[in-house]
Amino acid sequence: MSVKLKNIFIETKPVIGMVHIGALPGSPLFDPTFDLVESARADLLALQKAGFDGVMFGNENDRPYEFNVDTASTATMAAIIGQLKSEITVPFGVNVLWDPMSSIALGVATGAAFVREIFTGSYASDMGPWTPDAGRAMRYRDRLGRPDMALLYNVCAEFADSLDQRSLPDRARSAVFSSIPDAILVSGQITGEAAPLSDLKAVKAVLPQTAVMANTGVKHETVADVLAIADGCIVGSSLKVDADTWNAIDPERALDFMDRVRAARK
């Protein structure tokens, strides 16, 4: 685990719970009658009560997704997190899908400890050609005075397929060498779908000194197997009512999940 992650998390295999903020102003699914702050607050408090090591705020509801997110979306996320800041008791991160620069800006504005994004690679995606720029994003972070903010690199983009013909382990190893992430994330094809355990094993095998985390689809019945390989995980859908990505966090499901995590980490 990187020095930054060790400074952020007490546990050596941290488990981060997602706070999926409701659709933001300007997005097609935005509902002006829906209380964005109270919804996020309920999810945040449920995750903290269950004992998650960290939380991450994301805009999963802003479909169709964009590469250049409207400033209003990022500003609204900052306002929501700002209203909740006094109630956050664990390390938190942010992710503005799928815009590295907006994610960095939001992280700096809110005092986030970490940012998750697609920072490297080239992809054919539902949103069109996808070519992020890790160098630009990291320099932006440092220019804004937050070199301490950890960057979690998702190296298998959801809703997309890599145009790079190298294997996933080779792409991950190369990203670590060329783009100095604080952690590598391994994902399934879409939100809520798991990456094969074989992918986690293969990436971890070539990156024994780098934190490798499962990013999607970790379930109650699989979390012990995942943590036997990975250096932590990020989880959202499995914690929701009926395990539906678009529902609120189910406090009982969240508690049960972390009970299983604690048993697996013994």
Residue, then its C-alpha position, 0 to 999 in steps of 0.5 A: m500500500s502506498v504511503k498516502l493510503k497508509n496515511i488515510f486508512i487505518e485498515t490495511k485492506p480498506v473497504i469504501g462504501m459508495v454514496h450515490i448522489g441523486a441526479l444533479p441539476g442539468s442531467p436528464l434524470f434530475d428531479p427538483t422535488f428530490d432532496l439530494v442532501e437528505s438522501a446523501r446524508a441517509d446513505l452516509l450515516a448508514l455506511q458510517k454506522a456499519g463501520f465502513d473504512g471510508v466513503m466515496f461520493g459519486n454522481e452515478n445517477d447523471r446518465p447519460y454520462e459525459f467526459n466533460v461534465d457541466t460545471a453546475s454538476t461539480a458545483t452542486m456535488a461540492a455544495i452537497i458534500g459541504q453541507l454534510k462535511s461536519e457529519i463525515t467521520v471517516p476518510f472520504g473520496v469523490n468521483v465525477l463520472w467520467d471527468p478526471m479534471s472535475s474529479i480533481a477539482l471537486g476533491v480539492a474543493t471539498g478536502a477529499a482524501f482520494v479521487r477515483e477515475i479513469f486516468t489512463g488508457s484508450y477505450a471505445s465506450d458508450m460515450g464515444p472515444w475515451t482518452p483520459d490524460a493522467g499527466r494533466a490531471m496529476r499536474y492539476r492536482d499538484r497545482l491546486g496544492r493537494p499532492d497528498m490527495a491519493l489517486l485511484y486509477n481504474v484500469c478497466a473502464e466500465f461501459a467500455d472496451s480497451l483499444d489497447q491490445r496488451s493484457l490487463p496485467d500488462r496495462a496495469r503494470s505499465a500504468v503504475f510505471s508511467s503514471i504513478p497511481d496510489a492504487i489500481l482498481v479492477s472493475g467489471q463491465i458495468t456498475g454493479e458487475a464483478a470483475p472475475l477473480s482471475d483478473l484480480k489475481a493476475v493484476k495483483a501478481v504483477l503488482p505485489q508492491t502496489a495496492v490493487m482493489a476490486n472496484t465493482g460488483v463485490k457482494h456479501e457472498t464474495v467479499a471474503d474471496v475478494l479480500a483474500i486477493a485484493d488490498g481492499c474494495i469499493v462497494g455500492s450496489s450490494l449495499k442497496v435495498d434489494a441490491d439495486t444500484w439506484n436504491a438507497i443504502d439498506p442499513e441492515r445489508a451494510l451492517d451484514f457486509m461489514d460483519r463479513v469483512r471483519a471476519a475475513r480480515k481476522 
